[in-house]
Amino acid sequence: IATLKDNPQFRQIAEILVKHDIEGFIRMGAPIDEYDSEAEILSNRLVFDACTDNNPSVIATMLAFIFAASFGYDTPLSTTVYMGAASDIHKAIYG
């Protein structure tokens, strides 16, 4: 049975989020799957919003809201915080 972790898009996004470690949790010793839930949400959004122009700015905005919900921010951080990861995700998914 295939699982989410077998999904190449999910794996790419999860690896990029770990690489960028926006929250700094990996550097503090968190497990490598720390950002898997955020990667799952974003992967699903990119699939369901396939008709949308998911450019890096749009992906950065999605990440800002996903991270705000996941980590309890009252308001999302600036999208500039997520732009590096968003650009890498865009390149990995869309070429």
C-alpha positions as CSV (number, residue, x, y, z in Angstrom):
1,I,0.0,0.0,0.0
2,A,1.4,3.4,-1.0
3,T,1.5,6.0,1.6
4,L,2.0,9.8,1.6
5,K,5.7,9.3,2.2
6,D,5.9,7.4,-1.1
7,N,4.6,10.5,-2.9
8,P,7.5,12.1,-4.7
9,Q,6.0,15.6,-4.5
10,F,5.5,15.3,-0.8
11,R,9.1,14.0,-0.3
12,Q,10.5,16.9,-2.3
13,I,8.6,19.5,-0.3
14,A,9.5,17.8,3.1
15,E,13.2,17.7,2.2
16,I,13.1,21.4,1.2
17,L,11.4,22.4,4.4
18,V,14.0,20.5,6.4
19,K,16.8,22.1,4.3
20,H,15.5,25.6,5.0
21,D,14.5,24.8,8.6
22,I,12.5,28.1,8.8
23,E,11.6,27.5,12.5
24,G,15.1,26.3,13.4
25,F,13.7,23.1,15.0
26,I,16.0,20.7,13.0
27,R,19.1,22.7,14.3
28,M,17.7,22.3,17.8
29,G,17.6,18.5,17.4
30,A,14.0,17.9,16.3
31,P,13.3,14.8,14.3
32,I,13.8,14.9,10.5
33,D,10.0,14.5,10.0
34,E,9.3,17.7,11.9
35,Y,7.9,19.5,8.9
36,D,6.0,16.5,7.4
37,S,2.6,17.8,8.3
38,E,3.3,21.2,6.7
39,A,4.7,19.4,3.6
40,E,1.5,17.3,3.4
41,I,-0.7,20.3,3.6
42,L,1.2,22.2,1.0
43,S,1.5,19.1,-1.3
44,N,-2.3,18.7,-1.1
45,R,-2.9,22.4,-1.8
46,L,-0.6,22.3,-4.9
47,V,-2.5,19.3,-6.2
48,F,-6.0,20.8,-5.6
49,D,-5.0,24.3,-6.8
50,A,-3.3,22.9,-9.9
51,C,-5.2,25.4,-12.1
52,T,-3.8,28.4,-10.1
53,D,-0.5,30.0,-11.1
54,N,1.5,28.6,-8.2
55,N,4.5,30.8,-8.6
56,P,7.0,31.2,-5.7
57,S,5.1,34.2,-4.3
58,V,1.9,32.2,-4.1
59,I,3.7,29.2,-2.5
60,A,5.4,31.6,0.0
61,T,1.9,32.9,1.0
62,M,0.6,29.4,1.3
63,L,3.6,28.5,3.5
64,A,3.1,31.6,5.7
65,F,-0.5,30.6,6.5
66,I,0.3,26.9,6.9
67,F,3.1,27.7,9.3
68,A,1.0,30.2,11.2
69,A,-1.7,27.5,11.7
70,S,0.8,24.8,12.6
71,F,2.9,26.8,15.1
72,G,0.2,29.0,16.6
73,Y,1.0,32.4,15.2
74,D,-1.8,35.0,15.5
75,T,-0.8,36.4,12.2
76,P,1.5,34.8,9.5
77,L,5.1,35.9,9.3
78,S,6.1,37.9,6.2
79,T,6.2,35.9,3.0
80,T,9.8,37.0,2.6
81,V,10.7,34.5,5.4
82,Y,9.4,31.7,3.2
83,M,10.6,32.9,-0.2
84,G,13.8,30.8,-0.3
85,A,11.9,27.6,0.5
86,A,9.0,28.6,-1.9
87,S,11.4,29.2,-4.8
88,D,13.1,25.8,-4.2
89,I,9.7,24.1,-4.0
90,H,8.5,25.8,-7.2
91,K,11.7,24.7,-9.0
92,A,11.4,21.1,-7.7
93,I,7.7,20.7,-8.6
94,Y,7.3,22.8,-11.8
95,G,10.9,22.8,-13.1
